[in-house]
Amino acid sequence: MKEAGRFLAILGILSAGLWIVGILINPAWADDKKIIAAIDAASDRFHEVSQKIYEWREIGQQEFKSSGLLMEELRKLGFTVTSDLRMPPDITVVKDGIARTAFRAELKGKGPGPTVTIMLEYDAMPNGHSCGHNLIATSGLLAAAGLAQVMAETPGRVLVMGTPDEENGSLGGGKVGLVEMGYFEGSDVVLITHGADRWSLDQRLLGSKRAYFTFKGKAAHAAAAPHKGINALDATVLTYSCVGLLRQQLRQDVRVHSIIEKGGVKTNIIPEMAQATFHVRALDLPTLNDAYQKVHNCAKAGALGTGATLEFREPRIFSMPSIDVPAFTKLVLDKVKALGVPDSKIRDQEELASSDLGRVGNTYPTVNLWFKAAPDGVALHSDQMREAAGSEEGWKATVIAGKAVALSAYELLTHPEKVKAIQEQFNRIKGGDNK
């Protein structure tokens, strides 16, 4: 018995020694506190950054001061920053094919490992930062500051993508063009945040595609010889009516909304030209494409019914639906709760929306962490949300969101098996959604 006891004691000492050696080899693997401390230390400085971006209120493709300040802070943290990113030549909102307010920042860790990408947004609306992108940018900056403190002892790398012009995302000048040009290449998982009136991680983004219809008819005097004309506006009205009847047969998540941009010049002239833009949205690509084709068929019917000719332009660029990955969502949600956010403050997202984030979320496993920057019931793009984006309460929530992103990224960097499981789940769900 004494020999057995001595053996067990030796075994215990050896096990403890191996554990200590493991900690010495990988000291940062068990050190979330260092990340939290670094974020707390950077909070006051980055609050000033957030307020500057808030006050500059630069709209899409014009965020020169905002992006410049963010790049400067990332360089101070040790990131290698590349700006003036080349974009696809047919994206017309980007002048000369160079996204001058986009950037890519990279910080390598200790040896090979996963790549975690954090996205920043910083464009404003015409009424200021009523979507809180100043908080999105600086929550990501806080996360980068926390990770910068541990990457020397952590495998893998961190990418920070500065993505401009989210509010005009369907035009391609932000995340869509950056994905197409390969700037996200190598990303294993992607994280971003967004201010809201709640904490939430469950919102899926609708795919979104525009249809541009031009109807050509024949002008004639509306009183003297209406029978000699072909009414292009009537073709547009028929299209509207047909789409209205179509809605009953569309799935509940499908949205179709539209405007008539041109419909004639004078009431006593039969309109010879009319133009309309339709916007179709859905939660998965097959449903989106099916609804889009049906709307196109409605336009064909409008042309056929009036004798007008239809010119149809389908855009190359459109917003894709994001893929929800439950394993990834749960990992981030656990961090949010561990940081003290109670279950009572975490609520489901009831509304559906679209964003160029969907192109990233359909290509890479992505989590969008919504954080409570505003009082209950405050809507995005409202003046009330703009005020919340500049408030002290909004900033406090931003710091928590930055910590949740950093801790989630760190867990994935140090547990590649969790990254693999998330990617496998993403691929299974995407395969099912796109059948």
C-alpha positions in Angstrom: 0.0 0.0 0.0 2.9 2.4 0.9 4.4 1.7 -2.6 1.1 2.4 -4.3 0.7 5.6 -2.3 4.3 6.7 -3.2 3.6 6.0 -6.9 0.4 8.0 -6.8 2.2 10.9 -5.1 4.9 10.9 -7.7 2.3 10.7 -10.5 0.6 13.7 -9.0 3.8 15.7 -8.9 4.6 14.8 -12.5 1.1 15.8 -13.6 1.3 19.1 -11.8 4.7 19.7 -13.4 3.4 19.0 -16.9 0.5 21.4 -16.3 3.0 24.1 -15.1 5.2 23.5 -18.1 2.2 23.9 -20.3 1.3 27.2 -18.8 4.9 28.4 -19.1 5.0 27.4 -22.8 1.6 29.0 -23.5 1.1 31.6 -20.7 -1.4 33.7 -22.6 -3.7 30.7 -23.2 -5.1 31.1 -19.7 -4.9 34.8 -19.4 -8.1 36.6 -20.4 -7.3 39.2 -17.7 -4.5 40.6 -19.7 -6.9 41.3 -22.6 -9.5 42.9 -20.3 -6.8 45.1 -18.7 -5.5 46.3 -22.0 -9.0 47.2 -23.2 -9.7 49.1 -20.0 -6.4 50.9 -20.3 -7.2 52.0 -23.9 -10.8 52.9 -23.2 -10.4 56.6 -22.6 -8.2 57.2 -25.6 -10.5 55.2 -27.9 -13.5 57.0 -26.5 -11.9 60.2 -27.9 -11.4 58.4 -31.2 -15.1 57.5 -31.2 -16.1 61.1 -30.5 -14.0 62.5 -33.3 -15.5 60.1 -35.8 -18.9 61.0 -34.4 -18.3 64.7 -34.9 -16.7 64.3 -38.3 -19.9 62.4 -39.6 -18.2 61.5 -42.9 -20.5 59.8 -45.4 -19.6 56.8 -47.5 -16.4 57.0 -49.7 -15.6 60.3 -47.9 -14.4 58.9 -44.5 -10.9 60.2 -45.0 -10.3 61.6 -41.5 -12.1 58.6 -39.8 -10.2 55.9 -41.6 -6.9 57.8 -41.3 -7.3 58.0 -37.5 -8.2 54.3 -37.2 -5.2 53.3 -39.2 -2.9 55.5 -37.1 -4.2 53.8 -33.9 -3.8 50.4 -35.3 -0.1 51.1 -36.3 0.5 52.2 -32.7 -0.8 48.8 -31.6 1.8 47.1 -33.8 -0.4 46.2 -36.8 0.9 46.4 -40.3 -1.6 48.6 -42.2 -2.3 48.7 -46.0 -4.5 51.4 -47.4 -5.7 52.5 -50.8 -7.0 49.1 -51.6 -7.7 48.2 -55.3 -11.4 47.4 -56.1 -13.1 45.8 -59.1 -13.1 48.3 -62.0 -16.8 48.1 -62.6 -17.7 49.4 -59.1 -18.5 53.0 -60.1 -18.8 54.4 -56.6 -15.1 53.9 -56.1 -13.1 56.6 -58.0 -10.3 55.3 -60.2 -10.7 51.8 -58.8 -9.0 52.6 -55.5 -10.9 52.5 -52.2 -9.1 55.3 -50.5 -11.0 55.0 -47.2 -10.7 51.2 -46.9 -7.8 49.4 -45.2 -6.4 46.1 -44.1 -4.4 45.7 -40.9 -2.5 42.5 -39.9 -0.9 41.4 -36.7 0.9 38.0 -36.7 1.1 35.8 -33.6 3.6 33.2 -32.4 3.6 30.6 -35.2 0.8 29.2 -37.4 -2.8 29.1 -36.2 -6.2 30.4 -37.1 -6.9 33.8 -38.7 -9.6 35.9 -36.9 -10.8 38.9 -38.8 -12.5 41.9 -37.1 -14.4 44.4 -39.3 -14.8 48.1 -38.7 -17.4 50.5 -40.1 -17.2 54.3 -39.9 -19.5 55.9 -42.5 -22.3 58.3 -41.3 -25.8 58.9 -42.5 -27.0 62.4 -43.8 -28.3 63.0 -40.2 -25.0 62.0 -38.6 -24.0 58.7 -37.0 -27.6 57.6 -36.6 -26.5 54.0 -37.2 -23.7 54.2 -34.6 -20.8 53.3 -36.9 -18.4 55.3 -34.8 -19.1 52.7 -32.1 -18.7 49.8 -34.5 -15.3 51.1 -35.4 -14.1 51.7 -31.9 -15.4 48.5 -30.4 -13.3 46.7 -33.0 -10.4 48.9 -32.2 -10.7 48.1 -28.5 -10.7 44.3 -29.4 -7.6 44.9 -31.4 -5.9 46.6 -28.5 -6.7 43.7 -26.2 -5.5 41.1 -28.7 -2.3 43.1 -29.4 -1.2 42.5 -25.8 -1.3 38.7 -26.1 -0.4 37.9 -29.8 3.3 37.6 -29.1 2.5 34.4 -27.2 -0.6 33.4 -29.2 -0.7 31.4 -32.4 -2.3 32.6 -35.6 -3.0 36.2 -36.7 -5.5 39.0 -36.4 -6.8 40.9 -39.4 -8.7 44.2 -39.0 -10.6 45.2 -42.1 -11.7 48.8 -42.5 -14.8 48.6 -44.6 -16.3 51.9 -45.9 -19.7 52.9 -47.2 -21.9 50.3 -45.5 -25.0 52.4 -46.0 -24.6 52.0 -49.8 -23.4 48.4 -49.6 -25.4 47.1 -52.5 -23.3 49.4 -54.8 -20.2 47.3 -53.9 -17.8 50.0 -52.7 -17.4 48.4 -49.3 -17.3 44.8 -48.2 -18.5 43.3 -51.5 -15.6 44.7 -53.4 -13.1 43.9 -50.7 -14.3 40.2 -50.6 -14.1 40.0 -54.4 -10.6 41.4 -54.5 -9.4 38.8 -51.9 -8.7 41.1 -49.0 -10.5 38.7 -46.6 -8.7 35.7 -48.0 -7.3 33.4 -45.3 -10.0 34.4 -42.8 -11.2 31.5 -40.7 -13.9 33.4 -38.8 -15.1 37.0 -38.8 -16.5 39.3 -36.1 -18.2 42.6 -36.1 -20.5 44.6 -33.7 -23.4 46.9 -34.1 -25.1 49.3 -31.7 -28.8 48.8 -31.1 -31.5 49.0 -28.4 -30.7 45.5 -27.1 -28.0 42.8 -26.8 -28.6 40.2 -29.5 -26.8 37.8 -31.8 -29.7 36.2 -33.7 -30.5 38.5 -36.6 -30.1 37.0 -40.0 -29.5 39.4 -42.9 -31.7 39.3 -46.0 -30.2 38.9 -49.4 -31.0 42.0 -51.5 -31.2 42.5 -55.2 -32.4 45.4 -57.3 -34.2 45.3 -60.7 -34.1 48.3 -63.0 -36.9 48.4 -65.5 -37.3 50.9 -68.4 -40.4 50.8 -70.5 -40.4 52.4 -74.0 -43.7 53.3 -75.6 -44.8 55.9 -78.2 -45.8 59.5 -77.5 -49.1 60.9 -78.8 -51.6 63.6 -77.9 -53.6 62.3 -75.0 -56.8 64.1 -76.1 -56.6 64.2 -79.9 -55.0 60.9 -80.7 -54.5 58.6 -77.7 -55.1 55.6 -79.9 -51.8 56.4 -81.7 -49.7 56.2 -78.6 -48.3 53.4 -76.5 -48.3 54.2 -72.8 -45.1 53.3 -71.0 -46.5 54.5 -67.6 -49.4 52.0 -68.0 -46.8 49.2 -68.4 -45.2 50.3 -65.1 -48.6 50.4 -63.4 -49.4 47.0 -64.6 -46.1 45.8 -63.3 -46.9 47.3 -59.9 -50.3 45.6 -59.9 -48.9 42.3 -60.9 -46.3 42.4 -58.1 -49.0 43.3 -55.7 -51.0 40.2 -56.6 -47.8 38.2 -56.5 -47.1 39.0 -52.8 -49.8 36.5 -51.6 -47.7 33.7 -53.0 -44.3 34.8 -51.6 -42.8 33.4 -48.5 -43.1 35.6 -45.4 -39.5 36.7 -45.3 -39.6 38.0 -48.9 -39.8 41.7 -49.3 -40.5 43.6 -52.6 -40.5 47.4 -52.6 -40.2 49.9 -55.4 -40.4 53.4 -56.8 -41.4 54.9 -60.1 -38.5 57.2 -61.0 -40.0 58.5 -64.3 -43.5 58.4 -65.6 -44.1 61.0 -68.2 -43.6 64.8 -68.7 -47.1 66.2 -69.1 -50.7 64.9 -68.6 -51.7 65.6 -72.2 -48.9 63.5 -73.7 -49.0 59.7 -73.7 -45.8 58.8 -71.7 -43.3 57.3 -74.1 -40.8 56.3 -71.4 -41.2 55.2 -67.8 -38.6 53.8 -65.3 -39.0 51.9 -62.1 -36.7 50.3 -59.6 -37.7 47.2 -57.6 -35.9 45.9 -54.6 -36.3 42.2 -53.8 -35.1 40.6 -50.5 -35.1 37.1 -49.0 -33.3 35.0 -46.3 -31.7 32.6 -48.7 -30.4 32.7 -52.3 -32.8 30.2 -53.9 -35.8 32.1 -52.6 -34.3 35.4 -53.5 -33.6 34.3 -57.1 -37.0 32.8 -57.5 -38.8 35.9 -56.3 -36.5 38.1 -58.4 -37.4 36.1 -61.5 -41.1 36.4 -60.7 -40.8 40.2 -60.4 -39.1 40.3 -63.8 -41.9 38.3 -65.2 -44.4 40.9 -63.9 -42.5 43.5 -65.8 -42.7 41.4 -69.0 -46.4 41.1 -68.4 -46.7 44.9 -68.1 -44.9 45.3 -71.4 -46.9 42.7 -73.2 -50.2 44.1 -71.9 -49.5 47.6 -73.2 -47.4 47.0 -76.3 -44.4 48.7 -74.7 -40.9 47.3 -74.9 -39.0 46.4 -71.8 -35.4 47.2 -71.1 -34.1 45.2 -68.1 -30.9 45.7 -66.3 -29.8 43.2 -63.7 -27.0 44.4 -61.4 -23.9 42.3 -61.1 -23.5 43.2 -57.4 -26.1 42.5 -54.8 -26.3 41.8 -51.1 -26.3 38.1 -50.1 -28.0 36.5 -47.1 -25.7 35.8 -44.2 -25.3 32.2 -42.8 -26.1 31.8 -39.1 -23.7 29.5 -37.4 -25.1 28.4 -34.0 -21.8 27.1 -32.6 -20.1 30.5 -33.3 -23.1 32.5 -32.0 -23.1 30.5 -28.7 -19.4 31.1 -28.2 -19.8 34.8 -28.5 -23.0 34.9 -26.4 -21.2 33.0 -23.6 -18.5 35.8 -23.5 -21.2 38.5 -23.4 -22.9 36.8 -20.4 -19.5 36.2 -18.7 -18.9 40.0 -18.9 -22.0 40.6 -16.8 -24.8 41.2 -19.3 -27.9 39.5 -17.8 -30.2 37.3 -19.8 -33.0 39.9 -19.3 -31.0 42.3 -21.5 -30.5 39.8 -24.3 -33.5 39.8 -26.7 -34.3 38.3 -30.1 -34.1 40.6 -33.1 -37.6 40.9 -34.5 -36.8 43.0 -37.6 -35.1 41.8 -40.8 -32.5 44.0 -42.6 -29.9 43.9 -45.4 -26.3 44.9 -45.4 -23.1 44.3 -47.4 -22.1 42.3 -44.3 -24.2 39.5 -45.8 -21.6 39.0 -48.6 -19.0 38.4 -45.9 -21.4 36.2 -43.8 -22.2 34.1 -46.9 -18.5 33.5 -47.6 -17.0 33.1 -44.1 -18.4 32.1 -40.7 -19.4 35.5 -39.3 -21.0 36.8 -36.1 -22.5 40.3 -35.7 -22.8 41.2 -32.0 -25.6 43.7 -31.4 -25.0 45.7 -28.2 -27.3 47.9 -26.3 -26.2 51.4 -27.0 -29.6 53.0 -26.9 -32.8 52.8 -24.8 -35.5 50.3 -25.7 -37.5 51.0 -28.8 -34.9 53.3 -30.4 -34.7 52.6 -34.1 -31.6 52.6 -36.3 -31.1 55.7 -38.5 -33.2 57.8 -36.2 -32.1 61.0 -34.5 -32.5 59.2 -31.1 -29.9 56.6 -32.2 -27.6 59.3 -33.3 -27.8 60.8 -29.8 -27.1 57.4 -28.3 -24.1 56.9 -30.5 -22.5 59.9 -28.8 -23.6 59.2 -25.2 -21.7 57.8 -22.2 -24.1 54.9 -21.9 -23.5 54.0 -25.5 -19.7 54.0 -24.9 -20.0 51.8 -21.8 -21.8 49.2 -23.9 -19.2 49.6 -26.7 -16.4 48.7 -24.3 -18.3 45.5 -23.2 -18.8 44.6 -26.9 -15.1 45.1 -27.6 -14.2 42.8 -24.8 -16.6 40.2 -25.9 -15.1 40.3 -29.5 -11.5 40.1 -28.1 -12.2 37.2 -25.8 -14.1 35.3 -28.5 -11.2 35.9 -30.9 -8.7 34.8 -28.3 -10.6 31.5 -27.5 -10.7 30.7 -31.2 -7.0 31.6 -31.8 -6.0 29.2 -29.0 -8.5 26.4 -29.8 -8.2 25.6 -33.5 -10.5 22.6 -33.0 -13.4 25.0 -32.3 -12.6 27.0 -35.4 -12.8 23.7 -37.4 -16.1 22.8 -35.8 -17.5 26.3 -36.7 -16.4 26.0 -40.3 -17.8 22.5 -40.7 -21.2 23.7 -39.3 -21.1 26.8 -41.6 -20.4 24.6 -44.7 -23.3 22.2 -43.8 -25.8 25.0 -43.3 -24.7 27.0 -46.4 -25.0 23.8 -48.5 -28.5 23.3 -47.3 -29.5 27.0 -47.7 -28.3 27.2 -51.2 -29.9 24.0 -52.6 
